[in-house]
Amino acid sequence: MTHDGTPRTRLLIRPDLGLGRPIAGLFWAYLLWNVGFTLFATVWTVFVQRLGAEPAQVGLVVGAAVIGRTLLSYPAGVLAGRVRPLPIVAVSMALPVAGMLVLLVSDAWWQALVAAVLIELSGLGIPALSVWLASASAAGQQTRSFTYVYTVAPQAALLLGPLLGGLTADRLGFPAVFVAASALFTVSVLIVGLVGRIRAADGIAASPIGTDAHDEAPEPVVAAAPGESEPVAAMLRRPAIRVVVLLHLLVPLVPFIGFVLLANFLTDERDISLSLIGTLGSVGAAAGLVASLVINRVSALRNPFVGIAASLVAGAVGLALLQVDGPVLVLVVAFMLRALLNPVWSFLSAAVAEVTPVRDRGRVFGLSETGAGVGDIAAPLAAGGLYQLNPGLPLVVSFLGTVPLAVWAWTLRHRSGAGTTGLDGETTLIDRPRSD
């Protein structure tokens, strides 16, 4: 009630999204960052091609850039488990600004490789962000936090990014795209800095964004535990860790062989403009955003392996439709299904959090990102080679590989412990201590 006795109108959407203000701050920062990323990523491969690159060289630029991120992913994961993660997140999110500046002055395709390296190195912040989210989330809310930051934020960004990127490239040119993306990256880093202004008190970090007790979230500073000296080979002998690392490798590889040069395929083979491609991406993202919001209400998807399988099935059907040379409506449905693949990233992160003891999370997230980096390297290289042979071949090969991958993920659902038992039968999800 208000002071005059009238009913108080309740907001249907809370600014903190029910996540607590620190995590919500990361959500809004990641949303803006992804708008900037999708703004340029929609036209990125076409830009490299217009600098004089052949399809195989486009794949080389995209794939080779991931090598540095892959080599540094595991050390980044170790570092995330030992120091405050948010500064790592802020620095990594700022790197694409330098990448955009390089693109502004590039006049040869090989120069774009330098920009690609800087952009890809932003992925080194993912282990740190994952560690922070896993620790800052309330017990039982990890999948929800991962879903909002890793899925809802990118999906919401896709509503605007591809549309604006395509229109801007067509009407103002590629430099305008890179300047706009740089501005959004900068704002997102400033928001992370605001979230990072915290004070430590008895191991709990309170965010200045809010003062309520329930808004406080731990900013983990994890001391080295005895188990952290375990060699990587020994960690990979654990079935649970081996499975999640392998999934992190195969998911960016198999379906994305078909998607990485999709813009080139549509412009070269279907004579579709960049504006229409951007519009299709934004329209498809609407379906992905709805799916991301529904995820938390579907009890079956609380099992991350079921979510991984469902996402891959959607991607496989999208790949099949992209091979159909039909009306634009077919492309609309295909792009919607492509967007439904995006929730797989939050499911993969939730799977790691579920099967990994707290003391090992930073290292396992780092191993997982290393596996993802290998997939990210191989996908564009394979796509470029296949595209040289036949522009439609990446779609065919990707579809044929995604179907069995989805089936395998589905078979893992019964081996998951529903949040308490790992794939190796050991209790691995350690409850966070209560702050009350």
N, C-alpha and C positions, 0 to 999 in steps of 0.2 A: 504494500500500500504506500502511496505517496503521503506527504505531510498534510494534504487536504482531504484525505480519506478515499481518494479514487484509486481503483486498482492500478497497480504498476504493470506496464507492458513488459513482458519478458522477451528478450532477444531470442529469435529462433536459432541464430548462429552466434555462438560466443566467440569473441576475438581470439581466445586461447584454444578454441576448438575442443575444449574438454581435455586437453592434453597437459595442461599446466603451462604457464607463460614461457618458461625457458625453452621447452620443446616447441611450442607454437612459434617462438621467435625464429628458431632454426627452420621451421616449416616455411614461414613467409620469406626468409632469406633464400632458401632453396628454390622456392617458387619463382622469385624474380631472376635468380641465376639461371634457371632452366628456360625462362622466357628468352633470355639473351642467348642461351645455347641453341635452342631450337630455331631462333631467328636466323642464325647463320648456318646451322647444320642442314637446314632444308635445301640450301643452294650451294653448299660447300663443295661437293664433288663436281658439280657443274662448273663452278668457278675454276677449280684446278684443271678441268678438261679444257676450258677456254684459254688457259695459260699455255696450252700446247701439249698437254699430257695425253698419251694414249690410255685406253681403259686399264691396261695392266699397270701403267705408271700411276694412275689415280689410286688403284689398289695398293701400290707400293707406298705412296705417300701416306695413305690412311693407316696401313698396317705397320709400316716401319716406325711410325711415330709412337706406337704403343710399346715398343721394345723397352725404352727407358722406364716407363711406368711399371712394366712387368718386372724388370730387374730390381726395382726399388720397392715393390709392393710389400714383400715380406719384411724388410727392414722398417718400412713405414708402420706395419702392424705391430712389430716389437716396440717401436717408439711410442705408438699410441697407448700401449699398455703400461708405459713407465712415466709419461709426463702428461700434463694437461692437454686433452685432445683439441679443444677449441682453437687455440692459436694455430695448430696444424691445419685445421679446417679453413681458417681465414686465409692463410697464406696460399693454400692450394686453390681456393676459389678465386684468388686474385691473379693467378698465372695466365688465364686466358686473355686478360687485358693486354698483356705483352704480346700474346699471339695475334690479337686483332691488329695491333700496331704493325706487326710484321706483314700481315696480309695487305695492309693499306699500301705498302711500298713494294710488294712483290710484282715482278713483271716476267717471271719464269716459273714453270711448274715446280722445279726443284727447290726454289726459295720457300714455297708453301710448306715444305717439309719442316722447316724450322718452326713455323707457326704451329704446325700440327703437333710437334713435340711439346711445346709449351702448353697447348690446350690439353693434351693427353695427361701431362703431369698433374693436372688438377685432380685426376683420379687417385692420387696418393693420399688425399684427405679422406677417402671413403672408409678405410679401416678406423681412423680416428673418430669419424662421425658415427660409425656403427658402434664402437665401444662406448661413446658418450650416450647414444640413444639407449643402448641396452642397460646401462647403469642408471640413467635418469628416469627410465620408465618405471611406473609402479608394477608390482608383481602381477603377472597375467596380462599386462598391457603392452608387452614388447611388440607383438605383431601389429597392434594398432599404431604404435608410434612409427615403426618401420614403414607401414603402409602409407601413412600420411606424408612422411618425408620423402620416401623413395618412390612412391607410386602416385599419390594424389597430387603432390606438388608438380612432378613432371607432366602428369596428364592434364592438369589445369593449365600449365604453361603451353601445352600443345594446342590449346584452344586459340591462342593468339600468335604464338611464335611462328609456325609455318605460314600462316596467312599473311602476317606482316612481313615476314622474310621474303616470300615470293613476290608480293606486291612492291615492296621496296626495291628489290633487285630489278624487277621489270621496269619500274618507273624512274627510279633515282640512281640505279646502278649498285654494284657490289660494295663500293666504299661506304655508302650510306648504311648498308646492313652492318658492316663491321664497326662503325662508329656507334650505332644504336646498341649493339651487343655489348660494347665496352662500357657504355654508361650503365647498363643493367648489371653487369658484373660488379662494377664499382659500388653501386648502391647495396647489393647483396652482401658484400664484404663489410660494409659499414654496419649493417644490421647484425652480422655475426659478432662484430666488435662490441656492439651494445649488449648482446647476450653474454659475451665474455666478461663483462664488468661485474664480477662476482666477488663475494668475500667468503673466505673459508672459516668455518667455525665448527670445531669438533668433527671434521671430516665431511661436513655438509656445506654445500655452496649455495648461497641464496642469490637469486637474480635480482638486480635492481629494477627489472622490468615490472616486477610486482612485489608486494610485501606480504601477501597472504602466506600462511604456513604451508598450505597445500601446494603453493606454487614453487616451493623450494625444491631443487633437484641437485643431486650430487654431481659434482664435477670431478670425475674419478682421477685420482693420482695413485696408480697401482704400484706398490713396491714389488720388487722382484720376489717371486715365490720360489720355493725349492723346485717345484715341478717345471719351472720355466727353463731350466737348463737341459731339458729333454731334447735330444736331437730331432731335427725335422723328420728324418726317416722313421724314427720311432713314433712320432705323432701320426704319420701317414699310415702306420700299421694298424691304427685304431679304425675299425670299419666305419664308424660314424663320421669321423673326420675325412676319411678317404672318399666317402660318398659325396659329402657336401662340396669338397674341393673339386671332384670330378664333374659334378653338376655345374659348378661355376665355370669350368672350362668349356663344357659342351654346349651350354645354353647360349653364350655369346657367339659360338662358332656355327653350329648347325643351322638354326633358323635364319641367322643374319647373313649367311652367304647369299641368300635370296633378296635381302632387304638393303644391303649396303650400297648397291649401285642402282637402286630402284628409280631414283630421279633421272639418272642417265638413260635407263631403259625406256622410261616413259617419254622423255624428250626425243630420243633417237628413233625409237621403234613405233611409238604411238603419236608422235608429233603433238605432245601436250605441253602447254606453256608452263613456265615456272609459277605463274600466278595461280593456275588451276591446281597444280601439284600442291602448292601451299594451302589452298582452300580445302583440298581433299584431306590434307593432314590435320587441319583444324577441325573439320567436320568429324573425321574419324576419332579425334581425341575426345569429343563429347561423349561418345560411347565408352571410351576408356575411363573417363572421369566418373561416369555413373557406376561403372563396374568397380572402380576403386573404392567408392563410397559404400557400395553394397557388400563388399568383401567382409566387413566387420559384422555384418548381420547374418551371414551364412555360416552356420555352425560347422559344416563340413570343411570349410576353408580355414578353420582354425588349425587344421593339420597342414603344415606348409607344403608337404609333398603332394597333397591333393591339389593345392593351389598351383604348384609348379606344373603339374600335368594338365590342369584345365587351361592355363595360360598357353602352353605349348600346342594344345589342340586348336585353340583359336588362331594361333599363328599359322598352323599348318593349313587350315581351311582358307585363311587369307592368301597364303602362297598359291594355293590351287586356283583361287579366283583371279589372281593377277595374271595367270597364264591364259585367261579367256579374253579374246579380243572382242569385247561386247560393248554395250552402251556405258555411259558414264556412271550409271547406277551401280553397275557391277564393281567399278573402281571404288565407289563410295563404300559399299559393303566390305570390300577387301581392305580398305584403309581402316574401317572401324574394327575389323578383326585383327589387323596389325596392331592397333592401339590396345586391344585386349591382351596382347602379349606382354605389355609393359609391367603389369603387376607382378610378373615373375621375379623382378629384382627384390621386392619386399619379401616375397616368400623365401627366396634364397637366403636373405639376411636373417629372417626369422628361423630358418632351419639351422643356420650356424649357431645362433643364440640358444636354440633349444638343445642341441646335442653337445655343446661345449661347456666345460666348467668355466666359471667366471675368470679364474686366474689365467686361463689359456685363450680367452676370447680375442685379445689383440693379435696374438700370433696366428690364430686360425683364420681370423678375418684377413690378415695379411697373406696367408697361404691361399685363401680363396680368391683374393684379388689378383694374386700371381697367376692362378689358373684362369681367371677371367681375362687377364692380359694376354695369355697365350691364345685364347679363343679370339680375342679382339685382333691379334696380329694375323692369325691364320685366315679369318673370315674374309677380309678385304683382299688378301693376296689370292686366295682361292677364287673369290668372285671375279677379280680382274682377269685371271687366267681363263676361267670358264667363259667370261663375257667375250674375250678375244675369239674363242672358238665359235660361240653362238650367243647372242645377247639374251636369249631366253633360257640358256642352260643353267645359270645360277638358281633360278626359280625352281626348276625341275629337281636339281640335286638337293636343294635345301628342303623341299617338300618331302622327298623320299627319306631324308635323314631325320626330320622333325617328328614324323609319325612314330617310329620306334622309340625315340627319345621320350616322347610323352607317355608311351606305354610303360617304359621302365620306371619313370617317375611315379606313375600310378601304382606300380607293384611295391613301391617303398612305403606306401601309406600305412600298412599294417605293422611295419617294423618301427615306425615312429612311436615314441612313448607318450604322445599327447601332451608334450610339455614337461614330462617328468623323467622319462627314461630314454636314453640314447639308442641309436641303431645297434650298438654293440651290447645292449642289454644292461648297461650300467646307468645308474642315476647320475645325470650330468647337468641338469638345470638346477643351479643353486639359487634358492630364494634369496632375494635381497633382504638384508636385515630391516626390521621395522624401525621407523624413526620416532614412534610414539613411545 
